[in-house]
Amino acid sequence: MKVSENTSETPSSLAAWPNRTTPVAPWWHTAILVGLIVGISALSTLQSRSGGFGGGHIKRYVITIAWECFLGLIAWWGLRMRRTPIRAILGLRRCGWKEFARDFGIALIFWIIAMVVLASIGILLRLVHLVHAQKAVIALAPQTILQIIVWIALCVIAGIVEEFVFRGYLLQQFSSIGNKLWVGVLISSLFFGAAHGYEGVGGMIAIVAYGVLFCLLAIYRHSLRAGMIAHAWHDILTGILVAVARHNHLL
């Protein structure tokens, strides 16, 4: 894929981003990172099934923000051990408001297409009786103005960190296996789905597909920025729409 965008930094190491021939971090570190992701997902799934997510929204959001930051630091620690630059994970650097606006526009178009794809997957899942865990999503959504503000902060942080971890670290780490990009796309997307266990089997399947779409977006842009924007945008909008629906007694 040819890269023609103006960039302030176009080293040969980023020209084929995210293709890699060597791991970005030690494999034992990746095992710890994946173990943490799956373990926290399992705990949240058990909590969702036992007591649900209702109540204490601000506290839950703050705890989740802390977890996201911790996850990002763990990933950074592994990169540091292999002396992998953060820029090698983030992809091409595009400076200026025009480039940001372009990524924002691409993120918006991507999100619309992704929603159509996910809606189609949702219909198929219902046909085989694998329904998305809507109750968990509704319970997590904000209900007050203060909760919405903290929710937006959480979504922005989650969009940045999760793209950095899943479409950055894990995508490149697993792509180094035989220098096969599709392996990185598949495995990183599977772990992305596994990280959302509280949404049920149907939800995890849909999120795996969403993860693949995010990988394709990152590969197309040779950068994580558009994905970070789309990720944050999706989570913010989902929470606000659910809040509005609840306020109008539609849920």
ZAVOGU-295363 format. One record per residue: residue in three letters; x negated, y, z of N, C-alpha, C in turn. Coordinates in steps of 0.02 Angstrom, whole numbers, plus 50000, padded with zeros to 5 digits. Example, Ala and Ser with C-alpha at 12.3 -4.5 7.8 and 13.67 -1.06 7.14 Angstrom:
REM ZAVOGU-295363
ALA493404971650390493854977550390493404983550390
SER493584988850354493164994750357493555000250394
REM end
This chain:
REM ZAVOGU-295363
MET499584994050000500005000050000499565006250000
LYS499695010749953499275016549946499475021949995
VAL498985025150027499115030450075498915037050043
SER499405041550034499255047850001499385053850045
GLU499625052850106499775058350150499145062050171
ASN499215068650183498665072450208498545070750281
THR497945069150298497785067450367497145070850386
SER497075071850452496455074850477495945069450493
GLU496165063150487495715057750504495905051650463
THR495495049750414495645043950372495055039250366
PRO494795036850422494235032150420494435025650388
SER493945022150362494085015850328494415010750374
SER494275011350439494565006650487495315007450493
LEU495595013250471496305014450475496645013950406
ALA496255013250354496535013250286497015007450276
ALA496875001750307497294995950300497694994450364
TRP497764999450406498124998550470498794995250458
PRO499004990150498498674987750558498294981150548
ASN498074979650487497694973450475497054973350517
ARG496924967750548496314967050588496014960050579
THR495364959750585495024953250582494774951150651
THR494784955850699494564954350767495094956550817
PRO495154953250875495644955150925495504962250952
VAL496034965550974495954972351002495804971951077
ALA495914966151108495814965251180495654957951193
PRO495374956251251495244949251267495904945251268
TRP495874939051246496484935051244496764933551313
TRP496314932951363496574931751430496964937751454
HIS496764943651432497144949751451497824949651418
THR497854947451355498494947051320498964942251355
ALA498684936651381499094931851418499394935051480
ILE499004939151515499254942651574499794947551555
LEU499674951451502500154956451479500824953151460
VAL500784947851421501394944351399501744941151459
GLY501344938451507501644935551567502024940651607
LEU501754946651613502104952051649502754953951613
ILE502724954551548503314956451509503874951351517
VAL503704944951508504204939551513504444938851585
GLY503984939551634504174938951704504674944351726
ILE504534950551708504984956051726505654955251691
SER505634952851629506254951651592506674946351626
ALA506344941051650506704935651684507024938151748
LEU506654942351785506924945051847507524949551834
SER507484953751782508044958151765508644954151741
THR508514948551708509064944251686509434941251746
LEU509044938851794509354935951854509754941151892
GLN509474947251897509824952651932510474954451896
SER510444954551830511034956151790511584951051801
ARG511394944751806511894939451814512164938951884
SER511744940851933511964940152003512344946252028
GLY512024952152024512354958052051512494963552001
GLY512254962751940512354967951890511894973851900
PHE511994979051859511564984951861511924991051887
GLY512524990151910512914995951932512614999351993
GLY512715006151996512495009852055511755011352054
GLY511575016852088510875018652094510525019952029
HIS510855023451983510575024351916509905028151917
ILE509875033651953509265037651955508675033451980
LYS508785029852034508265025652063508035020452012
ARG508515017351977508345012251928507955015251870
TYR508155021251848507805024451793507085026051813
VAL506995028551874506325030351897505885024151903
ILE506175018751928505795012451933505605009951864
THR506055010651817505915008351748505375012751716
ILE505395019251729504875023751704504195021651731
ALA504175020151796503555017951827503315011451795
TRP503775006851781503595000451749503315001751679
GLU503635006051641503405007551573502695010451575
CYS502585015051621501915018051627501395012851647
PHE501585008451693501135003051715500974998451656
LEU501484996851616501384992551558500904995751508
GLY500985002251498500525005751453499815005751479
LEU499735006651544499065006651574498734999751569
ILE499134994551579498864987751572498614986551501
ALA499004988751452498794987951382498154991951369
TRP498134998051395497535002251385496914999051417
TRP497014995951474496464992551509496164987151463
GLY496584983151431496344977951386495974980851326
LEU496224986251299495894989551242495204992151263
ARG495184994851323494554997751348494014992351355
MET494224986351375493734980951384493414978951317
ARG493794979551263493524977951196493284984251160
ARG493314989951195493114996351166493494997951102
THR494134996151103494574997751047494855004851056
PRO494725009451011494975016351018495735016551017
ILE496025021051055496745022051055496985023750984
ARG496585027650948496765029650880496845023550835
ALA496455018250847496505012250807497175008750818
ILE497485009950875498135007050891498695011450865
LEU498615018050871499135022750850499195023350775
GLY498655022150739498675022750666498455029650642
LEU498635031250580498415037550550498675043550588
ARG498245048650594498425054850627498665059850575
ARG499285061850579499565066750534499715073050573
CYS499375078450556499445084650595499925089550561
GLY500195093950601500625099250574501365097550581
TRP501775102850581502495102050589502815098650529
LYS502545099850468502825096650409502765089150413
GLU502195086750435502095079550442502535076650497
PHE502615080450552503055078050605503775077750580
ALA503985082950543504665083150516504775077350468
ARG504255075650429504305070050383504405063550421
ASP504015062550474504095056550515504785056350547
PHE505015062150569505685062450600506215060550549
GLY506165063150488506645061450437506625054050419
ILE506025051250413505945044150398506225039950455
ALA506105042250517506375038550576507135038550575
LEU507435044150555508165044550553508455039950500
ILE508145039950440508375035550386508285028250407
PHE507705026750437507575020050461508115017850511
TRP508285022350557508775020650609509455019050579
ILE509655022950530510305021750497510315014950463
ILE509775013450427509725006950393509715001250445
ALA509335002350499509284997250552509954995950584
MET510355001150593511015000250623511464996050579
VAL511404996850513511794992850466511584985550471
VAL510924984450473510654977650479510874974450544
LEU510814978150600510994975450665511744974050670
ALA512154978350638512874977250638513034970750601
SER512694969550547512794963350508512584957250550
ILE512014957950585511794952450628512294951350684
GLY512564956750711513074956250764513684952350741
ILE513904953450680514474949850652514324942350647
LEU513724940850624513524933850618513474930450686
LEU513224934150736513164931350803513844929850833
ARG514324934250819515004933050844515314926850813
LEU515134925550750515404919650716515154913150748
VAL514564913450779514294907450813514354908250889
HIS514774912950909514934914050980514334915951023
LEU513874919750995513324922651033513444930251037
VAL513794932251088514004939251094513474943151133
HIS513344949251110512884953751144513134955351214
ALA512684955651263512874956951333513044964251343
GLN513654966151320513854973251323513914975751394
LYS514114971451442514204973751511513554976451541
ALA513004973051527512364975251553512174982051524
VAL512284982951459512114989251426512544994851454
ILE513194993651462513654998651487513465000651559
ALA513284995551600513114996951670512485001151676
LEU512025000551629511395004351631511475011451606
ALA511995012951570512085019551539512195024951592
PRO511975031051579512055036651626512785038851631
GLN512955042051687513645044051698513715051451716
THR513175054551738513195061651757512665065551717
ILE512705072251721512225076351686511515074951709
LEU511405074451775510745073051801510495066251777
GLN510935061351777510745054651753510565054851679
ILE510925058851640510775059451569510085062451558
ILE509905067551599509245070751593508695065651607
VAL508765061951662508255056951679508255051251628
TRP508845049651602508905044551551508505046451488
ILE508565052751468508205055151409507445054551420
ALA507225056551481506505055951497506285048651494
LEU506705044151521506545036951519506505034551446
CYS506975036551405506985034151336506375036551296
VAL506165042751308505585045351273504965041451293
ILE504885040351359504305036551383504325029351358
ALA504925026251359504985019351336504835018851261
GLY505065023751222504925023751151504185024051136
ILE503825028151172503105028851162502735022651185
VAL502875020451246502505014851275502655008251239
GLU503295006851226503465000451196503214999851124
GLU503225005351087502935005051020502175004051025
PHE501865007451073501145006651083500964999451100
VAL501374996351143501224989451166501414984251113
PHE502034984751087502274979451042502054980350970
ARG502124986450943501934987550873501214989850866
GLY500894991250922500194993150921499754987450944
TYR499714986551009499284981351039499464974351014
LEU500084972151027500254965151012500264963750937
LEU500524968350897500524967250825499824966250798
GLN499354970450818498674969850794498304963950825
GLN498444962650889498104957050922498274950450888
PHE498904949250875499104942850845498984942750769
SER498944948750739498774948950667498054946850655
SER497644947250708496934945250700496854937750694
ILE497394933950708497364926650701497374925050626
GLY496804923250599496764921750528496864927650483
ASN496834933750512496944939850474497614939650437
LYS498134937150471498804936550441499274941450476
LEU499484946550439499904951650468500594948950488
TRP500854944150449501514941550464501534937950532
VAL500964935150552500934931850618501014937050673
GLY500694942750665500764948150714501474950850716
VAL501774951650658502474954050654502934949350690
LEU502874942850675503314937850704503234937250780
ILE502614936450803502504935250875502654941450916
SER502444947250893502584953350931503334954650935
SER503704953050882504434953950882504784948950928
LEU504524942850930504804937850976504714940051048
PHE504134942751065504034945151133504444951451147
PHE504564955451096504994961351104505694959151122
GLY505944953951089506604951251105506614948151175
ALA506074944551192506034941351258506024946451314
ALA505784952551300505744957751350506434960451369
HIS506954958551330507634961051343508104955351360
GLY507874951051405508264945351425508934946951455
TYR508994952651488509624954551521510194955651470
GLU510024956151406510534957251355510814950651328
GLY510594945051355510854938651334510514935951271
VAL510674929651254510364926451197510514930251132
GLY511154932051123511344935751063510974942351058
GLY510924945951114510574952251115509834951451099
MET509524946351125508814945251112508684943651039
ILE509134939751008509054938150937509084944550895
ALA509574948850911509644955250875509024959650885
ILE508754959550946508174963850961507544961150928
VAL507494954550919506934951750881506954954550810
ALA507544954650780507624957350713507454964750712
TYR507664968350764507514975450769506754976450775
GLY506424972050811505704972350817505354971450750
VAL505604966850709505324965750643505394972150601
LEU505974975350605506084981550568505604987050591
PHE505494987450656505014992450682504304990950657
CYS504134984550652503474982650626503404984950553
LEU503924983850514503914985850444503854993450437
LEU504184997050481504135004350480503425006550496
ALA503125003450547502435005150566501955003650510
ILE502044997850477501604995950422501685000850363
TYR502305002750349502435007350294502115014150306
ARG502145016550369501865023150385501145022850407
HIS500865016950416500185016250441500105020050507
SER500635020150547500635024150608501225021950651
LEU501175023350716501715021750763502195027550774
ARG502025033550750502415039450770503155039150749
ALA503285037250687503975036950664504375031850706
GLY504055026250722504385021150763504525023650833
MET504055027350861504165030250928504765034950928
ILE504825038950875505385043650870506045039750863
ALA506065034850818506665030850807506865026950870
HIS506365024250904506495020350965506815024751019
ALA506505030451032506775034951082507465037551063
TRP507535039250999508175041750974508735036650984
HIS508595030450968509095025150975509315024251048
ASP508835023851093509005022851164509385028851193
ILE509165034851176509495040951200510215041151176
LEU510315040151111510975040651082511435035151108
THR511165029151116511575023651143511845025251212
GLY511395027651256511605029351324512115034951326
ILE512015040151286512475045851286513155043851257
LEU513155039851203513785037651174514185033351222
VAL513835028951258514185024851308514465029251364
ALA514065034351385514305038951438514925042651415
VAL514925045051354515515048651327516115043951322
ALA516005037751300516535032951294516835031351362
ARG516415030651413516665029251480517045035151507
HIS516805041251494517135047251518517835047851488
ASN517915045551427518565045851393518965039351399
HIS518735035051446519075028751462519155024251401
LEU518645024351358518645020051300518295013451314
LEU517945013051371517595006951391517815004951461
REM end
